Amino acid sequence: MAIFTPDDEPYLGRRSVFHFDEVIQVAMDQNSKIGPWTHNRTLTPLQIAATELIPHGFSIALSIRELIRQAYLISAEILLRPLMERAVVISYLCESPSALPLWEAGWPHKSRPPLHKMLAAINGQSGTADESEMQARLLTQHFNSIVHADPLGARSQVARLGDGLGGYTASKSVNDIERCDEICWQAVSHLIILMGRAAQLFPEAVDRGSDLIGPNRNLP
């Protein structure tokens, strides 16, 4: 089985992949500034939470990128769920600081809010509160079905096979451009949330003039 390199990976040249790489570079640069800044400083409880959640999110994003390089798109899509959760939780804690002691205690006594409720509670959701919660519920149900091997999740991960038909594969998915793009764009959105929260919580460490998006490129 082929091991792809950055020079011959199957989705090389896709705009989504290129943009994902750009945002990863900015995230790694940001992390390299924040990490040393936190040493020998007294951090707030929310900053301490961020030093746990945000680097973990960056690491998961790097794992997703490597799985895309090797065309293991099913595994890459599954990892979107823990990436999204870290972006949602740190955002929820920023917006609802009263929940921080419960998070620090490991959400005791069934105090953990459902992920869709945390997602809906984050500022920036469009529409009414009910509409926001419904959108968040549908999104989390999709990823939960994939992670927990529900039939709906399995059917959503049908791969394009070499004969042009669809099926389930234990190998690489080298011809599924749409799925690759969707995974990359979702990963980018969660990365940008993590980076935004990092800039909010560690403004002294971060160059706030950084370009999170990068210049436009004429890519497919």
C-alpha positions in Angstrom: 0.0 0.0 0.0 1.4 3.4 -1.0 2.6 5.8 1.6 2.0 9.3 0.3 4.3 12.2 0.8 3.7 16.0 0.7 4.8 15.8 -3.0 2.4 13.2 -4.2 -0.6 13.1 -1.8 -3.8 12.4 -3.8 -5.6 15.7 -2.8 -2.6 17.9 -3.4 -3.6 21.2 -5.0 -7.1 21.3 -3.6 -8.0 24.8 -2.4 -9.4 23.3 0.8 -6.2 21.4 1.6 -4.0 24.4 0.8 -6.1 26.6 3.1 -6.0 24.0 5.8 -2.2 24.0 5.6 -2.1 27.8 5.8 -4.3 27.9 8.9 -2.3 25.1 10.5 0.9 27.1 10.0 -0.6 30.2 11.7 -2.0 28.0 14.6 1.5 26.5 15.1 3.1 29.9 15.1 0.5 31.2 17.6 1.0 28.1 19.8 4.8 28.7 19.8 4.3 32.2 21.2 1.7 31.3 23.8 3.5 28.2 25.2 6.6 30.0 26.4 4.6 33.0 27.5 2.7 30.9 30.0 5.8 29.7 31.7 6.5 31.2 35.1 3.3 33.2 35.0 0.2 33.1 37.2 -2.6 32.2 34.9 -6.3 32.6 35.5 -8.4 29.4 35.7 -9.8 30.1 32.3 -6.3 30.5 30.9 -5.3 27.2 32.5 -8.3 25.5 30.8 -7.2 27.0 27.5 -3.6 25.7 27.9 -5.2 22.2 28.0 -7.9 22.4 25.4 -6.4 24.5 22.7 -3.1 22.6 22.2 -5.0 19.4 22.2 -7.3 20.8 19.5 -4.2 21.8 17.4 -2.8 18.3 17.8 -6.0 16.7 16.6 -6.1 19.0 13.6 -2.5 17.9 12.7 -3.7 14.3 12.9 -6.6 15.1 10.6 -4.3 16.6 8.1 -2.0 13.6 8.1 -4.9 11.3 7.6 -6.0 13.4 4.6 -2.5 13.1 3.2 -2.8 9.4 3.4 -6.4 9.4 2.1 -7.9 7.9 5.2 -10.9 10.1 5.0 -13.2 8.1 7.3 -10.8 8.4 10.2 -10.2 12.0 9.4 -13.9 12.7 9.5 -14.3 10.9 12.8 -11.6 13.1 14.4 -13.6 16.2 13.5 -15.9 15.3 16.5 -13.2 15.7 19.2 -11.8 18.7 17.4 -15.2 20.4 17.4 -15.7 19.5 21.1 -12.5 21.3 22.1 -13.4 24.4 20.2 -17.0 24.3 21.6 -15.9 23.7 25.2 -13.3 26.5 25.4 -15.8 28.8 23.7 -18.6 27.8 26.1 -16.3 28.3 29.1 -15.4 31.8 27.8 -19.1 32.7 27.3 -20.3 30.9 30.5 -17.5 31.3 33.1 -19.7 30.0 35.9 -19.4 26.6 34.3 -15.6 26.6 34.7 -15.6 25.0 38.2 -17.8 22.1 37.0 -15.5 21.5 34.0 -12.4 21.6 36.3 -14.1 19.0 38.5 -14.8 16.7 35.5 -18.5 17.7 35.1 -19.7 15.9 38.2 -23.2 14.6 38.9 -24.3 14.7 35.3 -23.5 18.4 35.1 -22.0 18.3 31.6 -24.2 20.2 29.2 -25.0 18.3 26.0 -22.6 19.3 23.2 -25.4 20.6 21.1 -26.5 22.9 23.9 -23.0 24.2 24.4 -22.7 24.8 20.6 -26.0 26.6 20.5 -25.1 28.8 23.4 -22.0 30.2 21.8 -22.4 33.7 20.5 -22.6 34.1 16.8 -25.3 31.5 16.1 -27.8 32.8 13.5 -31.6 32.6 13.8 -33.7 32.1 16.9 -32.5 30.2 20.0 -34.7 27.2 18.9 -33.3 27.3 15.4 -29.7 27.5 16.7 -30.2 24.5 19.0 -31.8 22.5 16.2 -28.8 23.2 13.9 -26.4 22.3 16.7 -28.4 19.1 17.4 -28.3 18.0 13.8 -24.5 18.6 13.6 -23.7 16.7 16.8 -26.1 13.9 15.8 -24.2 13.5 12.6 -20.8 13.1 14.3 -22.2 11.0 17.1 -23.6 8.5 14.6 -20.2 8.2 13.0 -18.2 7.8 16.2 -20.7 5.3 17.7 -21.0 3.2 14.5 -24.7 3.8 14.0 -26.2 2.6 10.6 -26.8 6.2 9.6 -23.2 7.1 10.2 -22.0 4.1 8.3 -24.1 4.9 5.3 -22.8 8.5 5.3 -19.3 7.2 4.9 -19.8 5.3 1.7 -16.6 5.7 -0.4 -16.1 6.0 -4.1 -14.4 2.9 -5.3 -12.1 2.5 -8.3 -14.9 1.1 -10.5 -16.9 4.3 -10.0 -19.4 2.6 -7.7 -19.9 3.3 -4.0 -19.1 1.0 -1.2 -17.3 0.5 2.1 -13.6 0.4 2.1 -10.9 -0.6 4.6 -8.3 1.2 2.5 -7.6 4.7 1.2 -10.2 6.9 -0.4 -8.2 8.7 -3.1 -11.1 9.9 -5.3 -13.5 11.5 -2.9 -12.9 15.2 -3.6 -16.1 16.4 -2.0 -15.5 14.6 1.3 -11.9 15.8 1.4 -13.1 19.4 0.9 -15.8 19.1 3.5 -13.4 17.7 6.1 -10.8 20.4 5.4 -13.3 23.3 5.6 -14.8 22.0 8.8 -11.4 21.5 10.4 -10.4 25.0 9.4 -13.5 26.5 11.0 -12.8 24.8 14.3 -9.1 25.7 14.1 -10.0 29.4 13.6 -12.3 29.3 16.7 -9.5 27.8 18.8 -7.1 30.5 17.5 -9.6 33.2 18.2 -10.1 32.0 21.7 -6.3 31.8 22.2 -5.9 35.4 21.0 -8.7 36.5 23.3 -7.2 34.8 26.4 -3.5 35.4 25.7 -3.5 38.9 24.0 -0.1 39.7 25.3 1.5 36.6 23.8 -0.2 36.8 20.4 0.5 39.2 17.5 -3.1 40.2 16.9 -2.1 41.6 13.5 -1.6 38.1 12.2 -3.5 37.2 9.0 -5.6 34.2 10.0 -6.8 33.5 6.5 -3.9 34.3 4.2 -3.9 35.5 0.6 -6.4 34.2 -1.9 -5.2 31.5 -4.2 -6.7 30.4 -7.5 -7.1 26.7 -6.6 -10.0 24.3 -7.2 
